C-alpha cells in the first residue's frame, strides 16, 4: 500500500475527488528531479505556487537550464496567467467604456485585422494574448521545449512589448482591478523583472511606476531603442 501511495505521489497527478485545499500539495523538487519533458515549465509553476511574491527567486535562472528556454517558459506562463486578468476586466473594460486601447497617452492599434486599426480595448487584449499564445505554440518557430532556435529569439521582445500594453491599460484605465489582481499574483512585478533581466522591454517604454514612484532605471541600456522612436507602427501618441 505504501509503495502504491509513493508511486502516485511521484507521478504528481490530480486525482478525481481531490479536495481543493489538497491540489498541488506535492513536496518541492529540484528541476533535475522532475522526470518530465516539461520539467522547466513544471519547475517554474512550482516556484510560483510556493511563493508568488518571491519574484527574484522565480526569475533567477536555474542551473543547467538554457536562458532562452527559461525566457520562453516564462512568457508562456505569463500568457496563461494573463487570461485571469482578462476575466477580471471583462465586466468593466467593455466596448462602451473602452472603445479604444489606450494607456498613458498612447493609442494602440490592433494588428489582428486585415489592416492595422483601432479596436475596443477588450478585443485588443484578447487578440494580443491569442496572438502571443499562437506564436509561442507555433512549432515552426519553437519546435522544442529544450532549446530555442536563434532566429526565433527576436520574437521575445515583440511578445513582451505587446503583453506589457495589457498591464499598462489595466493600470491606467482600471486601477482598482489591476491592484487587486497584482496583489494576489505579483504577475506584473515578475514580468517586469523578467523583462529587465533579459532586456525584453526598453526602459523608455515602461510607463507603470515602480513601487517607489519611479518607472525608469537610468542605468539600463536601451540598446537599439530610442525614446524618439514610437513603440512601433501599431501605436501612436495622443495629443494632450
C-alpha positions, -999 to +999 in steps of 0.1 A: +000+000+000+029+024+009+046+017-024+014+025-043+009+057-024+045+067-031+041+059-068+010+081-071+028+109-052+058+108-075+036+109-105+023+144-093-012+138-106-045+153-096-070+125-090-108+127-091-122+137-057-091+156-046-102+185-023-093+220-034-070+226-004-050+195-014-045+205-050-008+207-060+003+197-024+034+179-035+069+183-020+092+208-037+116+191-060+147+204-078+144+207-115+168+177-121+144+155-101+114+163-123+113+134-148+093+151-175+096+165-210+081+197-195+103+198-164+112+235-169+076+245-170+067+223-140+096+238-120+086+273-129+050+267-118+062+250-087+082+282-078+051+303-084+029+281-062+054+281-034+056+319-031+044+341-060+058+371-042+094+359-043+099+372-078+137+372-077+138+335-070+112+329-097+131+348-123+166+337-114+180+313-140+182+277-125+214+257-130+216+236-162+187+255-178+192+273-211+184+310-206+165+312-238+143+283-228+138+299-194+126+331-210+103+311-233+087+292-205+082+325-185+064+341-214+042+311-218+033+313-181+026+350-183+001+343-211-016+317-191-020+339-160-030+370-180-061+352-191-073+355-154-068+393-156-089+394-188-117+376-169-114+402-141-115+431-166-145+419-187-172+435-166-156+469-166-135+470-197-164+469-221-166+482-257-187+511-244-163+521-216-131+514-236-138+518-273-100+522-279-069+506-265-053+534-246-027+537-218-007+567-205-012+589-236-008+561-262-033+547-285-025+511-296-036+498-330-045+462-334-027+441-360-052+412-359-073+428-386-067+428-424-052+463-419-039+477-386-067+496-369-081+507-336-105+484-318-121+481-284-096+476-256-110+442-246-109+430-282-073+443-285-063+425-253-078+392-264-063+395-299-029+403-284-030+373-259-043+350-286-015+361-310+012+357-284-001+323-274-003+311-310+032+323-318+047+306-287+030+274-296+040+275-333+063+246-340+078+264-369+094+289-346+095+269-313+098+232-323+112+221-289+108+228-252+145+221-246+161+247-270+151+278-289+163+284-324+184+315-328+161+332-354+132+328-330+147+348-302+136+381-320+100+372-311+106+375-274+109+413-274+079+417-296+057+395-275+069+411-242+063+446-256+027+438-266+019+419-234+031+450-215+004+470-231-022+448-214-007+456-180-005+493-188-041+495-199-053+478-168-031+500-146-041+534-161-077+526-170-088+501-144-066+507-114-087+490-088-090+458-108-053+459-116-042+464-080-065+436-067-051+412-093-015+423-088-017+420-050-029+384-054-005+373-082+025+396-084+024+389-121+033+423-133+062+426-109+075+392-121+070+401-158+088+434-153+118+418-135+120+392-163+119+419-189+146+440-173+168+410-166+168+399-202+163+432-220+129+424-234+114+459-229+134+491-232+132+514-201+116+542-222+085+520-228+080+512-191+051+535-181+038+519-149+056+535-119+076+512-097+066+509-061+089+538-052+072+560-077+097+558-105+094+539-137+128+541-155+162+528-145+186+553-160+214+528-158+197+504-181+210+501-216+183+507-242+204+491-270+187+499-303+157+515-287+152+553-285+126+575-268+123+594-301+111+563-319+074+554-313+066+520-298+062+506-333+038+511-363+009+498-342+010+526-317+005+564-318+009+590-292-022+610-283-022+648-283-027+661-248 
